[in-house]
Amino acid sequence: MDQTQGIAHQHVLCVVAWWPEGNSVAGTFIKEHIIAVAHSCTVEVVHVHLVKGNRPWPSREIRTSNADGIRVHSITIRTPIRRFGSFEYLVRKAYTELAKELHSERPFDLMHIHVRNEITEHALPIAEALDLPVVVTEHASHYHLGILDLPAKQQQAERASILKWFSNDRIVRVMPVSKNLAGILKNDFGVREERIDVVPNIAAPVFIPAGNPPKKPFRIMLGALWRPPKDPDLFIDALASIPSSILQDTIIDWTGYGPFMERIQARCTKLIPNLDIRFPGLLTKAQMAEHMQTAHLFVLPTTTENLPCVILESLCCGTPVLSMNINGIPEMVNDSNGILIPPRDVQAMADALVKILKEPLLFNRDAIAKAALERFAQEPVRNRILLNYRIATSKQESS
């Protein structure tokens, strides 16, 4: 069924928690969802960024730009304090004034909130004022990771705040990117099951297969923002335990950036000095795809995740994955396309690496790519989002 029927002329207000700007890649997964929807709808993106200002009074700057055919309104609020409800007032005021101005130019049909946080949660009153149905996409690991880092009293208050927010009847559809996150939202935060539809992250169109790489050298790729909960030591310690004869003709392409990188390079130099390890840094999507297409294996060592884009991107290239049996990862990786191991298990990581190094043709790359593209390519995910838009607006019309 063509989900664009009746949707093509809709005007969607996308309120985002993060948006990739400059050298920042934060919110790239949000952008991929919005690019997909923009093929069928007119989309306006609003992103509020709070900055601690030096002046004694707050200021606000709005920049409007076009990114991949999408109009993006970036609001920077500079305020010296974030107490006594001051920043909440400033955020609500910024949302209200911009949304009403855009709505007067052309009325919105619905609001799509990408990730609820301390800023985007203040968009709900705007939806009520403009009488818009709301759909929410949840990509974040805050619900099973970040919230646990809060002090007990603050954690309790945050849980109550989340429960109250999701109970708002203005929210008619909630789209977590994994079944694991859907269960957490339902069981821990009261999101009603009938409102939930799992809609995964998207692999950008550059992530496609490019044939089988040469048998040698055997290339292993890693890629991430290297900070908690990533566990690079697990991979390094596993490599250090493997006989050098097995690692002959092996190249490691360790891509990405983050606060762990200096330690990663130091430990590699110390523990596995004779292994060919390359650190190309932060790559563009096209460069990531090229590395994945020429890799024999993609590895993501981690301790907590949601639905990592790098895994589904690797699978869409046909490259098998070695990662952890946690959270949403088993929804993507199984015996047909990779190996899952327990977190923090050095021996299991070493055993899995040895198995794949000794059996480089263990997986069918064409079958891996075909199955992944059917789930994570732009078109099937866009159709799921548009179906939820259709449900949201039909509920609004019938109410």
GIKA-V784588 format. One record per backbone hydrogen bond with DSSP energy under -0.5 kcal/mol. NH is the residue of the N-H (numbers start at 0). CO is the residue of the C=O. If there is no record, write none. Layout:
BEGIN
NH,CO / NH,CO
END
This chain:
BEGIN
2,0 / 4,1 / 6,3 / 7,3 / 9,6 / 11,9 / 11,41 / 12,109 / 13,11 / 13,43 / 14,12 / 14,111 / 15,13 / 15,45 / 16,113 / 23,20 / 27,24 / 30,26 / 31,27 / 32,28 / 33,29 / 34,30 / 35,31 / 36,32 / 37,33 / 38,34 / 38,35 / 39,36 / 40,36 / 41,9 / 42,40 / 43,11 / 44,70 / 45,13 / 46,72 / 47,15 / 48,74 / 50,76 / 52,50 / 52,78 / 58,77 / 60,75 / 62,73 / 64,71 / 66,64 / 66,69 / 67,65 / 69,66 / 70,42 / 71,64 / 71,69 / 72,44 / 73,62 / 73,71 / 74,46 / 74,72 / 75,60 / 75,73 / 76,48 / 76,74 / 77,58 / 77,75 / 78,50 / 78,76 / 85,82 / 88,84 / 89,85 / 90,86 / 91,87 / 92,88 / 93,89 / 94,90 / 95,91 / 96,92 / 97,93 / 98,94 / 99,95 / 100,96 / 101,97 / 102,98 / 103,99 / 104,100 / 105,101 / 108,10 / 109,10 / 110,132 / 111,12 / 112,110 / 112,134 / 113,14 / 113,111 / 114,112 / 114,136 / 120,116 / 121,118 / 122,119 / 123,120 / 125,122 / 126,122 / 127,123 / 128,124 / 129,125 / 130,126 / 130,127 / 131,126 / 132,108 / 133,169 / 134,110 / 135,172 / 136,112 / 137,135 / 137,174 / 138,136 / 143,140 / 144,140 / 145,140 / 146,141 / 147,144 / 148,144 / 148,145 / 149,146 / 154,150 / 155,151 / 156,152 / 157,153 / 158,154 / 159,155 / 160,156 / 161,157 / 162,158 / 163,159 / 164,160 / 165,161 / 166,162 / 167,164 / 170,167 / 171,133 / 171,169 / 172,133 / 173,194 / 174,135 / 175,173 / 176,137 / 181,177 / 182,178 / 183,179 / 184,180 / 185,181 / 186,182 / 187,183 / 188,183 / 188,184 / 189,185 / 190,184 / 194,191 / 195,191 / 195,192 / 196,173 / 198,175 / 202,375 / 203,201 / 206,203 / 207,205 / 209,210 / 209,316 / 216,248 / 217,248 / 218,216 / 219,217 / 219,250 / 220,296 / 221,252 / 222,298 / 223,254 / 225,223 / 225,256 / 226,224 / 229,226 / 230,300 / 233,230 / 234,230 / 235,231 / 236,232 / 237,233 / 238,234 / 239,235 / 240,236 / 240,237 / 241,237 / 241,238 / 245,242 / 246,242 / 247,244 / 249,246 / 250,217 / 251,275 / 252,219 / 252,250 / 253,251 / 253,277 / 254,221 / 254,252 / 255,280 / 256,223 / 259,225 / 260,257 / 263,259 / 264,260 / 265,261 / 266,262 / 267,263 / 268,264 / 269,265 / 270,266 / 271,267 / 274,271 / 275,249 / 276,274 / 277,251 / 279,277 / 280,253 / 287,283 / 288,284 / 289,285 / 290,286 / 291,287 / 292,288 / 293,289 / 294,290 / 294,291 / 295,218 / 296,218 / 297,319 / 298,220 / 299,321 / 301,299 / 302,228 / 310,307 / 311,307 / 312,308 / 313,309 / 314,310 / 315,311 / 316,312 / 316,313 / 317,314 / 318,313 / 319,317 / 320,336 / 321,297 / 322,320 / 322,338 / 324,340 / 325,323 / 327,305 / 328,325 / 330,327 / 331,328 / 332,328 / 336,333 / 337,333 / 338,320 / 340,322 / 344,341 / 345,343 / 348,344 / 349,345 / 350,346 / 351,347 / 352,348 / 353,349 / 354,350 / 355,351 / 356,352 / 357,353 / 358,354 / 361,358 / 364,362 / 367,363 / 368,364 / 369,365 / 370,366 / 371,367 / 372,368 / 373,369 / 374,370 / 374,371 / 375,371 / 376,372 / 380,376 / 381,377 / 382,378 / 383,379 / 384,380 / 385,381 / 386,382 / 387,383 / 388,384 / 389,385 / 390,386 / 391,387 / 392,388 / 393,389 / 394,390 / 395,391 / 396,392 / 397,393 / 398,394
END
